[in-house]
Amino acid sequence: MFRTLPQILLGATLSTIAVTANASIGAKVAQKMQANYDATPPQCEGEAVPAHACSGVLLRSTRPSPAYHTWHHSPNSKAKGAVSFSYLRADIPVTRLAEDGRSGFTLHPMLQRPKGTLRYEMLCAMPSDGDTWERGSRGCGDNRQTADVETVCHEQGILTAEDWIAQFRTTGDYKQQCAFDIQRARVPERAEAFHQSLRVKQLFAAEMPFPWNEVMIGAWDEARSGSLPIQSFFYIDGPYGALEQAQADQRDWHQTHGSFIPVIRIQLPKSLQDGARFSYHDGDQAVALP
């Protein structure tokens, strides 16, 4: 069937509108991620609201798998009932991700998540890699590889960054570090607990065994994962295959749920004095608006 010139022009116009809409969405997401990263409040406005709810970037490093969607749970996460994230913010530079992480997804901060999306569950925060695969209590408790029994920080009387650092220096073992409990049940203490986990990174970054931190989030209902407040599929600028992995995730989400989530490029800090950069690029996108 031949199309008339007006039909061809209309198709071209709609295609341009779709590309422009994507660019607008993606640019706004990148700008918001940068603004959240640059914001460094000790806590959010309101009564004892932790800073992660309104600032920073919650990031999960993943690899595309033929066995399950990236936004679903790995077998280990499913068994544990919790999922491992890192938290990026300007005042706690993270220069590298765990396990050579190069792509994955980010979540909207809780207070910024779109209406109707899932409310995820924050569990605990660790200033360094927490070896959470080996820990009980959904990754926040005892490490089965150590002789001692690890509990969350406040149960050991560890309430400040200085307390945490003093305890860590007695063992020097990241597997024995305590986790700051930031569950909703710990209102109002959870806001201060999260703040102290960030202060550890600020005070102790040069002595940390790993450059990344670890935040545990409760495993969500996979049947409702289409409502997960995914903000972006990201890739780290530089590593081989990073963009292609993010594009595969974006394409999979679009084919599964039909909506557009932008691929965002992240440039991690090169040093503790540097900052991360978040940017959107049309050429990085694998899908167009439906």
VENKAJO-V168554 format. One record per residue. N is the residue number from 1. RES is the residue in three letters. OMEGA is omega in whole degrees, -180 to 180 (999 if undefined). Layout:
# VENKAJO-V168554
N;RES;OMEGA / N;RES;OMEGA
This chain:
# VENKAJO-V168554
1;MET;180 / 2;PHE;177 / 3;ARG;177 / 4;THR;178 / 5;LEU;177 / 6;PRO;179 / 7;GLN;179 / 8;ILE;-180 / 9;LEU;178 / 10;LEU;179 / 11;GLY;179 / 12;ALA;179 / 13;THR;180 / 14;LEU;178 / 15;SER;178 / 16;THR;179 / 17;ILE;-180 / 18;ALA;180 / 19;VAL;179 / 20;THR;179 / 21;ALA;178 / 22;ASN;-179 / 23;ALA;179 / 24;SER;178 / 25;ILE;-177 / 26;GLY;-180 / 27;ALA;179 / 28;LYS;179 / 29;VAL;180 / 30;ALA;179 / 31;GLN;-180 / 32;LYS;177 / 33;MET;178 / 34;GLN;179 / 35;ALA;178 / 36;ASN;179 / 37;TYR;-177 / 38;ASP;-180 / 39;ALA;-176 / 40;THR;179 / 41;PRO;175 / 42;PRO;173 / 43;GLN;-178 / 44;CYS;176 / 45;GLU;-178 / 46;GLY;-176 / 47;GLU;174 / 48;ALA;178 / 49;VAL;-176 / 50;PRO;-175 / 51;ALA;-179 / 52;HIS;-178 / 53;ALA;-177 / 54;CYS;-178 / 55;SER;179 / 56;GLY;-178 / 57;VAL;176 / 58;LEU;-169 / 59;LEU;174 / 60;ARG;177 / 61;SER;-177 / 62;THR;169 / 63;ARG;177 / 64;PRO;-179 / 65;SER;175 / 66;PRO;-176 / 67;ALA;-178 / 68;TYR;177 / 69;HIS;179 / 70;THR;-178 / 71;TRP;169 / 72;HIS;-173 / 73;HIS;170 / 74;SER;178 / 75;PRO;-180 / 76;ASN;179 / 77;SER;-180 / 78;LYS;180 / 79;ALA;-178 / 80;LYS;-176 / 81;GLY;-179 / 82;ALA;-176 / 83;VAL;-176 / 84;SER;176 / 85;PHE;166 / 86;SER;-179 / 87;TYR;-178 / 88;LEU;176 / 89;ARG;-171 / 90;ALA;-176 / 91;ASP;175 / 92;ILE;-174 / 93;PRO;174 / 94;VAL;-173 / 95;THR;-179 / 96;ARG;179 / 97;LEU;-178 / 98;ALA;174 / 99;GLU;177 / 100;ASP;-179 / 101;GLY;-178 / 102;ARG;177 / 103;SER;-180 / 104;GLY;180 / 105;PHE;176 / 106;THR;177 / 107;LEU;171 / 108;HIS;170 / 109;PRO;-172 / 110;MET;-178 / 111;LEU;-179 / 112;GLN;-176 / 113;ARG;-180 / 114;PRO;-180 / 115;LYS;178 / 116;GLY;180 / 117;THR;-177 / 118;LEU;172 / 119;ARG;-179 / 120;TYR;-171 / 121;GLU;177 / 122;MET;-176 / 123;LEU;-177 / 124;CYS;-180 / 125;ALA;177 / 126;MET;-175 / 127;PRO;178 / 128;SER;173 / 129;ASP;-175 / 130;GLY;-176 / 131;ASP;-170 / 132;THR;177 / 133;TRP;-176 / 134;GLU;-175 / 135;ARG;172 / 136;GLY;180 / 137;SER;179 / 138;ARG;175 / 139;GLY;-175 / 140;CYS;-171 / 141;GLY;-172 / 142;ASP;176 / 143;ASN;-175 / 144;ARG;-180 / 145;GLN;-179 / 146;THR;180 / 147;ALA;180 / 148;ASP;177 / 149;VAL;-180 / 150;GLU;174 / 151;THR;179 / 152;VAL;-168 / 153;CYS;-173 / 154;HIS;177 / 155;GLU;175 / 156;GLN;-177 / 157;GLY;179 / 158;ILE;-173 / 159;LEU;-177 / 160;THR;176 / 161;ALA;180 / 162;GLU;176 / 163;ASP;-178 / 164;TRP;-178 / 165;ILE;179 / 166;ALA;179 / 167;GLN;-179 / 168;PHE;-178 / 169;ARG;178 / 170;THR;-179 / 171;THR;-176 / 172;GLY;-174 / 173;ASP;-179 / 174;TYR;179 / 175;LYS;-179 / 176;GLN;179 / 177;GLN;176 / 178;CYS;178 / 179;ALA;175 / 180;PHE;-178 / 181;ASP;-178 / 182;ILE;179 / 183;GLN;-178 / 184;ARG;-179 / 185;ALA;-178 / 186;ARG;171 / 187;VAL;7 / 188;PRO;-171 / 189;GLU;-173 / 190;ARG;-180 / 191;ALA;179 / 192;GLU;179 / 193;ALA;179 / 194;PHE;178 / 195;HIS;180 / 196;GLN;177 / 197;SER;177 / 198;LEU;179 / 199;ARG;176 / 200;VAL;179 / 201;LYS;-179 / 202;GLN;-175 / 203;LEU;-166 / 204;PHE;-172 / 205;ALA;-176 / 206;ALA;-178 / 207;GLU;-178 / 208;MET;177 / 209;PRO;178 / 210;PHE;-178 / 211;PRO;-180 / 212;TRP;173 / 213;ASN;-179 / 214;GLU;177 / 215;VAL;179 / 216;MET;178 / 217;ILE;-179 / 218;GLY;178 / 219;ALA;-179 / 220;TRP;178 / 221;ASP;-177 / 222;GLU;179 / 223;ALA;179 / 224;ARG;-174 / 225;SER;175 / 226;GLY;177 / 227;SER;178 / 228;LEU;-176 / 229;PRO;177 / 230;ILE;-178 / 231;GLN;-178 / 232;SER;160 / 233;PHE;-173 / 234;PHE;166 / 235;TYR;179 / 236;ILE;-179 / 237;ASP;175 / 238;GLY;-175 / 239;PRO;-179 / 240;TYR;174 / 241;GLY;-175 / 242;ALA;-180 / 243;LEU;-179 / 244;GLU;177 / 245;GLN;179 / 246;ALA;178 / 247;GLN;178 / 248;ALA;178 / 249;ASP;179 / 250;GLN;-180 / 251;ARG;180 / 252;ASP;178 / 253;TRP;-178 / 254;HIS;179 / 255;GLN;-178 / 256;THR;-172 / 257;HIS;173 / 258;GLY;-178 / 259;SER;-178 / 260;PHE;171 / 261;ILE;-172 / 262;PRO;168 / 263;VAL;-178 / 264;ILE;177 / 265;ARG;177 / 266;ILE;170 / 267;GLN;-180 / 268;LEU;177 / 269;PRO;177 / 270;LYS;179 / 271;SER;180 / 272;LEU;180 / 273;GLN;-177 / 274;ASP;178 / 275;GLY;178 / 276;ALA;177 / 277;ARG;-177 / 278;PHE;-177 / 279;SER;178 / 280;TYR;179 / 281;HIS;-180 / 282;ASP;-177 / 283;GLY;180 / 284;ASP;-172 / 285;GLN;-179 / 286;ALA;-179 / 287;VAL;176 / 288;ALA;178 / 289;LEU;-179 / 290;PRO;999
